[in-house]
């Protein structure tokens, strides 16, 4: 074999290896990316879902309004205080008004493209102007109703075109993390 033939073969082998290496780079999955959502934007998204009126067990009417948010980054949770009105659907009964405090996490539900409350816990349920024993019972009932009504409540729904753009770039929404000043949403690579 001549030196020129060996040189051509080496050059061709080098080019084939380089093309294979570049092709392999295209197969490497991109890493996760993070989107920032400010506390003000989050407060705006949450406030759009209120006032919230709900009838529980066809018996108890609950109205929630004026959400006030506070971030709890150390617990990866959000705390919200709401004004509530609660009363029975029976005529002639009196409604109770007070303040409800709860904390929760967030999760993305790909089935309906929604951002939902998760692991809702009532931290405070004030029942002003009611005798102590009755207030305690009402507080337990109110806490149970609030957790039931708010568990998995939708606070935002992504439009289909927003998800198409993310998918076009090879990503889908993943986990939320509460950080000082807002939220971080991890965008994870779509598995193909």
C-alpha positions in Angstrom: 0.0 0.0 0.0 1.4 3.4 -0.9 1.8 6.3 1.6 -0.9 8.2 -0.2 -3.4 5.4 0.1 -2.6 5.0 3.8 -3.0 8.8 4.2 -6.4 8.8 2.4 -7.6 5.8 4.5 -6.5 7.6 7.8 -8.2 10.8 6.6 -11.5 8.9 5.7 -11.4 7.1 9.0 -10.8 10.3 10.9 -13.8 12.0 9.1 -16.1 9.0 9.8 -15.1 9.1 13.5 -15.7 12.9 13.6 -19.1 12.6 12.0 -20.0 9.7 14.3 -18.9 11.8 17.3 -21.0 14.8 16.1 -24.0 12.6 15.6 -23.6 11.2 19.1 -23.6 14.8 20.4 -27.0 15.3 18.9 -28.3 12.3 20.8 -27.1 13.6 24.2 -30.2 14.7 26.2 -30.2 18.3 27.3 -30.2 19.0 31.0 -33.1 20.4 33.0 -33.7 24.2 32.9 -35.2 26.4 35.5 -37.9 29.1 35.1 -38.3 31.8 37.7 -41.8 33.0 38.8 -41.7 36.1 41.0 -43.7 36.3 44.2 -45.7 39.2 42.7 -46.6 37.1 39.6 -47.6 34.1 41.9 -49.8 36.4 44.0 -51.5 37.7 40.9 -52.1 34.1 39.6 -53.6 33.0 43.0 -55.7 36.2 43.4 -57.4 35.5 40.0 -58.9 32.3 41.4 -60.8 34.2 44.1 -63.4 34.8 45.4 -64.1 31.1 45.5 -67.6 29.9 46.4 -68.2 26.2 47.1 -71.0 24.1 48.6 -69.6 21.2 50.7 -71.7 18.0 51.0 -74.8 19.9 49.8 -74.9 21.4 53.3 -72.2 24.0 54.0 -71.6 27.1 51.9 -68.0 28.3 51.9 -66.8 31.6 50.4 -63.1 32.4 50.3 -61.6 35.8 49.3 -58.7 38.2 49.6 -55.7 35.8 49.5 -52.5 37.1 51.1 -49.4 35.0 50.3 -46.1 34.4 52.1 -43.4 32.2 50.9 -41.9 29.4 53.1 -38.7 28.4 51.2 -37.3 26.4 54.1 -40.4 24.1 53.9 -40.9 24.4 50.1 -44.4 25.6 50.8 -46.6 28.7 50.4 -48.6 30.1 53.2 -51.9 31.9 52.4 -54.3 33.8 54.6 -57.9 34.2 53.3 -61.0 35.8 54.5 -63.8 33.2 54.7 -67.6 33.1 55.2 -69.1 29.8 56.1 -72.8 28.9 56.8 -75.2 26.2 56.2 -77.6 26.0 53.3 -80.5 25.8 55.8 -82.8 28.9 55.9 -82.6 31.0 59.0 -79.0 30.0 60.0 -76.3 32.5 60.6 -73.0 32.7 58.6 -69.6 32.9 60.3 -66.8 35.1 59.1 -63.2 34.9 59.9 -59.6 34.3 58.7 -58.3 31.0 57.4 -54.5 30.4 57.2 -53.2 27.5 55.2 -50.0 26.2 53.7 -49.5 24.0 50.6 -47.1 22.9 47.9 -47.7 23.1 44.2 -47.7 20.4 41.5 -48.1 20.4 37.7 -50.8 18.0 36.3 -50.0 17.2 32.7 -53.4 15.6 32.1 -55.1 19.0 32.1 -52.1 21.3 32.0 -52.9 22.7 35.4 -50.9 24.0 38.3 -52.6 22.7 41.5 -52.4 23.0 45.2 -50.9 19.9 46.9 -50.6 18.8 50.5 -53.0 21.5 51.8 -52.8 22.0 55.6 -55.0 24.4 57.5 -52.7 26.2 60.0 -55.3 28.6 61.4 -59.0 28.9 61.4 -60.3 31.8 63.5 -64.0 31.8 64.5 -64.5 35.3 66.1 -67.5 36.0 68.3 -68.4 32.4 69.1 -68.1 30.8 72.6 -64.8 28.8 73.1 -66.3 25.3 73.0 -68.4 26.0 69.9 -65.5 27.8 68.3 -63.2 24.8 68.7 -65.8 22.5 67.0 -66.4 25.0 64.2 -62.7 25.4 63.7 -62.3 21.6 63.3 -65.2 21.5 60.9 -64.0 24.5 59.0 -60.4 23.1 58.7 -61.7 19.8 57.3 -64.0 21.6 54.8 -61.2 24.0 53.8 -58.7 21.2 53.2 -61.2 19.2 51.2 -62.3 22.2 49.1 -58.7 23.4 48.4 -56.8 20.1 48.0 -55.9 19.9 44.3 -57.5 23.3 43.6 -56.3 24.8 40.2 -54.5 28.1 40.5 -53.4 28.3 36.9 -53.9 26.4 33.6 -51.2 26.5 30.9 -52.5 27.0 27.4 -51.8 24.2 24.9 -49.7 26.5 22.7 -47.5 27.3 25.7 -46.8 23.6 26.2 -46.2 23.1 22.5 -43.4 25.7 22.6 -41.8 24.0 25.6 -42.1 20.6 23.9 -40.7 22.0 20.7 -37.6 22.9 22.6 -37.6 19.4 24.1 -38.9 20.2 27.6 -41.9 19.7 29.8 -42.9 21.2 33.2 -41.5 19.3 36.2 -41.3 20.2 39.9 -41.8 23.5 41.7 -39.5 24.8 44.3 -40.3 27.7 46.6 -37.3 30.1 46.9 -36.9 33.5 48.5 -38.7 36.0 46.2 -40.7 33.5 44.2 -40.8 30.0 42.7 -38.6 28.0 40.5 -40.1 25.6 38.0 -37.8 22.9 36.7 -38.3 22.2 33.0 -37.2 18.6 32.4 -36.2 17.2 29.0 -38.9 15.2 27.3 -38.0 11.5 27.1 -38.2 10.3 23.6 
